[in-house]
Amino acid sequence: MPSRGDPGDPRGSEQQPEQEPGTVGTTGPAPLVLLGVVGLVAGWSLRLAALRLGYAEPDVTSTSLALLVFVAAILGGSAWLTRRAVRRDRSRLAHHAAVNRLVLGKACALVGALLLGGYAGYGLAQLGVGDPAAFTRLWRSGLGALAAGAVLVTALLLEHACRVPGDPE
């Protein structure tokens, strides 16, 4: 049976990059951009969908903003502690703990990109709206996009901190 990527494979002839089995790589820019665009479209269409269905426009709450800042702070602290443990003494951080932190970083980076796009899209949908509450939703969406961006950046820092010095990956 032909393997994926062989010329006789009916599933396609695209070449997959070789990666050792059981390895996890860092998150590339393509999924982050894709999820950001999906979030942008979803956030922008949220206002239109709410109005079309007869619901009130959702507000961006202070609780959601505080939660994003809290998650970014936890990720940043974890990235700093992980980097310090890996750089000083590699034996201090167990392999399974490093993999767990890497997977946490990957998941939070993907969610951060989605939320960044969603808050930005919802904020863009508020531009030009004559409702006085739209201005509040606009600046809170901007704060949400900044907080989601902080989650994204700290998650990528956590991923990067899991790299062992001297390893190519």
Phi and psi in degrees as GROMACS dihedral restraints (atoms count N, CA, C in turn):
[ dihedral_restraints ]
;  ai    aj    ak    al  type     phi  dphi    fc
    3     4     5     6     1   -69.3    20    10
    4     5     6     7     1   144.8    20    10
    6     7     8     9     1   -88.1    20    10
    7     8     9    10     1   163.0    20    10
    9    10    11    12     1   -59.6    20    10
   10    11    12    13     1   130.2    20    10
   12    13    14    15     1   100.2    20    10
   13    14    15    16     1   -12.3    20    10
   15    16    17    18     1   -72.1    20    10
   16    17    18    19     1   151.1    20    10
   18    19    20    21     1   -60.4    20    10
   19    20    21    22     1   -28.4    20    10
   21    22    23    24     1   -87.9    20    10
   22    23    24    25     1     5.0    20    10
   24    25    26    27     1   -80.2    20    10
   25    26    27    28     1   122.4    20    10
   27    28    29    30     1   -73.3    20    10
   28    29    30    31     1   -11.9    20    10
   30    31    32    33     1   -82.2    20    10
   31    32    33    34     1    -6.1    20    10
   33    34    35    36     1   131.4    20    10
   34    35    36    37     1   159.0    20    10
   36    37    38    39     1  -113.2    20    10
   37    38    39    40     1    16.3    20    10
   39    40    41    42     1   -68.3    20    10
   40    41    42    43     1   142.5    20    10
   42    43    44    45     1   -90.8    20    10
   43    44    45    46     1   126.8    20    10
   45    46    47    48     1   -89.6    20    10
   46    47    48    49     1   139.4    20    10
   48    49    50    51     1   -65.8    20    10
   49    50    51    52     1   140.4    20    10
   51    52    53    54     1   -71.9    20    10
   52    53    54    55     1   128.9    20    10
   54    55    56    57     1  -141.3    20    10
   55    56    57    58     1   136.9    20    10
   57    58    59    60     1   -60.6    20    10
   58    59    60    61     1   144.1    20    10
   60    61    62    63     1   -64.8    20    10
   61    62    63    64     1   140.1    20    10
   63    64    65    66     1    86.0    20    10
   64    65    66    67     1     8.5    20    10
   66    67    68    69     1  -104.6    20    10
   67    68    69    70     1   149.8    20    10
   69    70    71    72     1  -122.1    20    10
   70    71    72    73     1   125.2    20    10
   72    73    74    75     1   -96.3    20    10
   73    74    75    76     1   171.3    20    10
   75    76    77    78     1   -76.7    20    10
   76    77    78    79     1   162.5    20    10
   78    79    80    81     1   -74.9    20    10
   79    80    81    82     1   129.1    20    10
   81    82    83    84     1   -85.4    20    10
   82    83    84    85     1   174.0    20    10
   84    85    86    87     1   -74.1    20    10
   85    86    87    88     1   -26.1    20    10
   87    88    89    90     1   -61.1    20    10
   88    89    90    91     1   -50.4    20    10
   90    91    92    93     1   -66.2    20    10
   91    92    93    94     1   -30.4    20    10
   93    94    95    96     1   -67.9    20    10
   94    95    96    97     1   -43.3    20    10
   96    97    98    99     1   -66.7    20    10
   97    98    99   100     1   -42.6    20    10
   99   100   101   102     1   -60.9    20    10
  100   101   102   103     1   -47.2    20    10
  102   103   104   105     1   -67.2    20    10
  103   104   105   106     1   -34.3    20    10
  105   106   107   108     1   -62.6    20    10
  106   107   108   109     1   -41.6    20    10
  108   109   110   111     1   -68.6    20    10
  109   110   111   112     1   -41.0    20    10
  111   112   113   114     1   -60.9    20    10
  112   113   114   115     1   -44.1    20    10
  114   115   116   117     1   -64.0    20    10
  115   116   117   118     1   -39.1    20    10
  117   118   119   120     1   -60.5    20    10
  118   119   120   121     1   -47.0    20    10
  120   121   122   123     1   -66.3    20    10
  121   122   123   124     1   -42.8    20    10
  123   124   125   126     1   -65.2    20    10
  124   125   126   127     1   -42.9    20    10
  126   127   128   129     1   -65.8    20    10
  127   128   129   130     1   -39.3    20    10
  129   130   131   132     1   -67.7    20    10
  130   131   132   133     1   -39.8    20    10
  132   133   134   135     1   -79.9    20    10
  133   134   135   136     1   -10.4    20    10
  135   136   137   138     1   -62.3    20    10
  136   137   138   139     1   -43.2    20    10
  138   139   140   141     1   -64.0    20    10
  139   140   141   142     1   -45.6    20    10
  141   142   143   144     1   -63.6    20    10
  142   143   144   145     1   -40.7    20    10
  144   145   146   147     1   -66.7    20    10
  145   146   147   148     1   -40.6    20    10
  147   148   149   150     1   -63.7    20    10
  148   149   150   151     1   -44.0    20    10
  150   151   152   153     1   -67.3    20    10
  151   152   153   154     1   -39.7    20    10
  153   154   155   156     1   -67.4    20    10
  154   155   156   157     1   -34.4    20    10
  156   157   158   159     1   -87.7    20    10
  157   158   159   160     1    -2.6    20    10
  159   160   161   162     1    84.9    20    10
  160   161   162   163     1    16.2    20    10
  162   163   164   165     1   -95.4    20    10
  163   164   165   166     1   160.0    20    10
  165   166   167   168     1   -73.6    20    10
  166   167   168   169     1   149.9    20    10
  168   169   170   171     1   -66.3    20    10
  169   170   171   172     1   137.3    20    10
  171   172   173   174     1   -71.7    20    10
  172   173   174   175     1   147.4    20    10
  174   175   176   177     1   -98.8    20    10
  175   176   177   178     1   152.2    20    10
  177   178   179   180     1   -89.8    20    10
  178   179   180   181     1   114.7    20    10
  180   181   182   183     1   -86.9    20    10
  181   182   183   184     1   156.7    20    10
  183   184   185   186     1   -65.7    20    10
  184   185   186   187     1   -30.1    20    10
  186   187   188   189     1   -63.9    20    10
  187   188   189   190     1   -43.1    20    10
  189   190   191   192     1   -66.2    20    10
  190   191   192   193     1   -36.7    20    10
  192   193   194   195     1   -67.0    20    10
  193   194   195   196     1   -43.5    20    10
  195   196   197   198     1   -64.3    20    10
  196   197   198   199     1   -37.7    20    10
  198   199   200   201     1   -64.6    20    10
  199   200   201   202     1   -40.6    20    10
  201   202   203   204     1   -65.0    20    10
  202   203   204   205     1   -40.8    20    10
  204   205   206   207     1   -64.9    20    10
  205   206   207   208     1   -39.9    20    10
  207   208   209   210     1   -63.0    20    10
  208   209   210   211     1   -45.1    20    10
  210   211   212   213     1   -63.0    20    10
  211   212   213   214     1   -41.0    20    10
  213   214   215   216     1   -63.1    20    10
  214   215   216   217     1   -38.8    20    10
  216   217   218   219     1   -67.1    20    10
  217   218   219   220     1   -41.5    20    10
  219   220   221   222     1   -63.7    20    10
  220   221   222   223     1   -44.5    20    10
  222   223   224   225     1   -64.4    20    10
  223   224   225   226     1   -41.4    20    10
  225   226   227   228     1   -63.8    20    10
  226   227   228   229     1   -43.5    20    10
  228   229   230   231     1   -64.0    20    10
  229   230   231   232     1   -40.8    20    10
  231   232   233   234     1   -65.7    20    10
  232   233   234   235     1   -38.1    20    10
  234   235   236   237     1   -64.2    20    10
  235   236   237   238     1   -42.3    20    10
  237   238   239   240     1   -64.8    20    10
  238   239   240   241     1   -45.4    20    10
  240   241   242   243     1   -65.9    20    10
  241   242   243   244     1   -38.5    20    10
  243   244   245   246     1   -66.4    20    10
  244   245   246   247     1   -44.8    20    10
  246   247   248   249     1   -61.0    20    10
  247   248   249   250     1   -43.4    20    10
  249   250   251   252     1   -63.3    20    10
  250   251   252   253     1   -41.6    20    10
  252   253   254   255     1   -67.8    20    10
  253   254   255   256     1   -39.9    20    10
  255   256   257   258     1   -72.1    20    10
  256   257   258   259     1   -39.5    20    10
  258   259   260   261     1   -75.1    20    10
  259   260   261   262     1   -38.2    20    10
  261   262   263   264     1   -79.3    20    10
  262   263   264   265     1   -54.5    20    10
  264   265   266   267     1  -146.1    20    10
  265   266   267   268     1   105.2    20    10
  267   268   269   270     1   -60.7    20    10
  268   269   270   271     1   -25.7    20    10
  270   271   272   273     1   -78.1    20    10
  271   272   273   274     1   -12.0    20    10
  273   274   275   276     1   -73.4    20    10
  274   275   276   277     1   -23.2    20    10
  276   277   278   279     1  -109.7    20    10
  277   278   279   280     1   115.6    20    10
  279   280   281   282     1   -65.3    20    10
  280   281   282   283     1   151.7    20    10
  282   283   284   285     1   -60.7    20    10
  283   284   285   286     1   -43.5    20    10
  285   286   287   288     1   -66.5    20    10
  286   287   288   289     1   -31.9    20    10
  288   289   290   291     1   -68.2    20    10
  289   290   291   292     1   -39.4    20    10
  291   292   293   294     1   -65.8    20    10
  292   293   294   295     1   -40.7    20    10
  294   295   296   297     1   -66.3    20    10
  295   296   297   298     1   -41.4    20    10
  297   298   299   300     1   -60.1    20    10
  298   299   300   301     1   -42.4    20    10
  300   301   302   303     1   -68.6    20    10
  301   302   303   304     1   -36.4    20    10
  303   304   305   306     1   -64.4    20    10
  304   305   306   307     1   -44.1    20    10
  306   307   308   309     1   -66.6    20    10
  307   308   309   310     1   -39.0    20    10
  309   310   311   312     1   -60.6    20    10
  310   311   312   313     1   -43.8    20    10
  312   313   314   315     1   -62.0    20    10
  313   314   315   316     1   -42.7    20    10
  315   316   317   318     1   -62.2    20    10
  316   317   318   319     1   -47.3    20    10
  318   319   320   321     1   -63.9    20    10
  319   320   321   322     1   -44.1    20    10
  321   322   323   324     1   -68.7    20    10
  322   323   324   325     1   -32.5    20    10
  324   325   326   327     1   -66.1    20    10
  325   326   327   328     1   -42.0    20    10
  327   328   329   330     1   -66.5    20    10
  328   329   330   331     1   -44.2    20    10
  330   331   332   333     1   -67.0    20    10
  331   332   333   334     1   -38.4    20    10
  333   334   335   336     1   -61.9    20    10
  334   335   336   337     1   -40.3    20    10
  336   337   338   339     1   -66.2    20    10
  337   338   339   340     1   -41.3    20    10
  339   340   341   342     1   -63.7    20    10
  340   341   342   343     1   -45.3    20    10
  342   343   344   345     1   -68.2    20    10
  343   344   345   346     1   -36.9    20    10
  345   346   347   348     1   -58.6    20    10
  346   347   348   349     1   -48.6    20    10
  348   349   350   351     1   -63.9    20    10
  349   350   351   352     1   -39.5    20    10
  351   352   353   354     1   -65.0    20    10
  352   353   354   355     1   -46.8    20    10
  354   355   356   357     1   -65.2    20    10
  355   356   357   358     1   -39.9    20    10
  357   358   359   360     1   -64.7    20    10
  358   359   360   361     1   -42.6    20    10
  360   361   362   363     1   -64.7    20    10
  361   362   363   364     1   -40.9    20    10
  363   364   365   366     1   -66.8    20    10
  364   365   366   367     1   -36.6    20    10
  366   367   368   369     1   -66.0    20    10
  367   368   369   370     1   -40.6    20    10
  369   370   371   372     1   -64.0    20    10
  370   371   372   373     1   -33.3    20    10
  372   373   374   375     1   -68.8    20    10
  373   374   375   376     1   -19.8    20    10
  375   376   377   378     1   -85.4    20    10
  376   377   378   379     1   -12.6    20    10
  378   379   380   381     1   -65.6    20    10
  379   380   381   382     1   132.5    20    10
  381   382   383   384     1    81.8    20    10
  382   383   384   385     1     2.5    20    10
  384   385   386   387     1   -84.1    20    10
  385   386   387   388     1   133.2    20    10
  387   388   389   390     1   -80.2    20    10
  388   389   390   391     1    -7.2    20    10
  390   391   392   393     1   -68.4    20    10
  391   392   393   394     1   132.8    20    10
  393   394   395   396     1   -62.0    20    10
  394   395   396   397     1   -29.0    20    10
  396   397   398   399     1   -73.0    20    10
  397   398   399   400     1   -16.7    20    10
  399   400   401   402     1   -65.7    20    10
  400   401   402   403     1   -33.6    20    10
  402   403   404   405     1   -64.8    20    10
  403   404   405   406     1   -41.2    20    10
  405   406   407   408     1   -64.6    20    10
  406   407   408   409     1   -43.5    20    10
  408   409   410   411     1   -64.3    20    10
  409   410   411   412     1   -33.9    20    10
  411   412   413   414     1   -65.8    20    10
  412   413   414   415     1   -50.9    20    10
  414   415   416   417     1   -72.8    20    10
  415   416   417   418     1   -30.8    20    10
  417   418   419   420     1   -70.4    20    10
  418   419   420   421     1   -33.5    20    10
  420   421   422   423     1   -65.1    20    10
  421   422   423   424     1   -38.1    20    10
  423   424   425   426     1   -62.9    20    10
  424   425   426   427     1   -42.8    20    10
  426   427   428   429     1   -64.4    20    10
  427   428   429   430     1   -37.9    20    10
  429   430   431   432     1   -64.1    20    10
  430   431   432   433     1   -39.8    20    10
  432   433   434   435     1   -65.0    20    10
  433   434   435   436     1   -39.5    20    10
  435   436   437   438     1   -64.6    20    10
  436   437   438   439     1   -43.1    20    10
  438   439   440   441     1   -66.7    20    10
  439   440   441   442     1   -39.9    20    10
  441   442   443   444     1   -66.6    20    10
  442   443   444   445     1   -35.6    20    10
  444   445   446   447     1   -63.5    20    10
  445   446   447   448     1   -36.6    20    10
  447   448   449   450     1   -66.2    20    10
  448   449   450   451     1   -38.5    20    10
  450   451   452   453     1   -62.2    20    10
  451   452   453   454     1   -45.3    20    10
  453   454   455   456     1   -60.1    20    10
  454   455   456   457     1   -48.0    20    10
  456   457   458   459     1   -66.0    20    10
  457   458   459   460     1   -45.2    20    10
  459   460   461   462     1   -68.8    20    10
  460   461   462   463     1   -31.3    20    10
  462   463   464   465     1   -66.9    20    10
  463   464   465   466     1   -40.6    20    10
  465   466   467   468     1   -67.2    20    10
  466   467   468   469     1   -34.9    20    10
  468   469   470   471     1   -65.0    20    10
  469   470   471   472     1   -38.4    20    10
  471   472   473   474     1   -63.8    20    10
  472   473   474   475     1   -42.3    20    10
  474   475   476   477     1   -58.5    20    10
  475   476   477   478     1   -47.3    20    10
  477   478   479   480     1   -64.8    20    10
  478   479   480   481     1   -34.2    20    10
  480   481   482   483     1   -67.6    20    10
  481   482   483   484     1   -21.6    20    10
  483   484   485   486     1   -78.4    20    10
  484   485   486   487     1    -9.4    20    10
  486   487   488   489     1   -71.5    20    10
  487   488   489   490     1   137.1    20    10
  489   490   491   492     1   -89.3    20    10
  490   491   492   493     1   131.6    20    10
  492   493   494   495     1   -60.0    20    10
  493   494   495   496     1   135.7    20    10
  495   496   497   498     1    96.1    20    10
  496   497   498   499     1   -15.7    20    10
  498   499   500   501     1   -85.1    20    10
  499   500   501   502     1   142.1    20    10
  501   502   503   504     1   -69.1    20    10
  502   503   504   505     1   -28.7    20    10
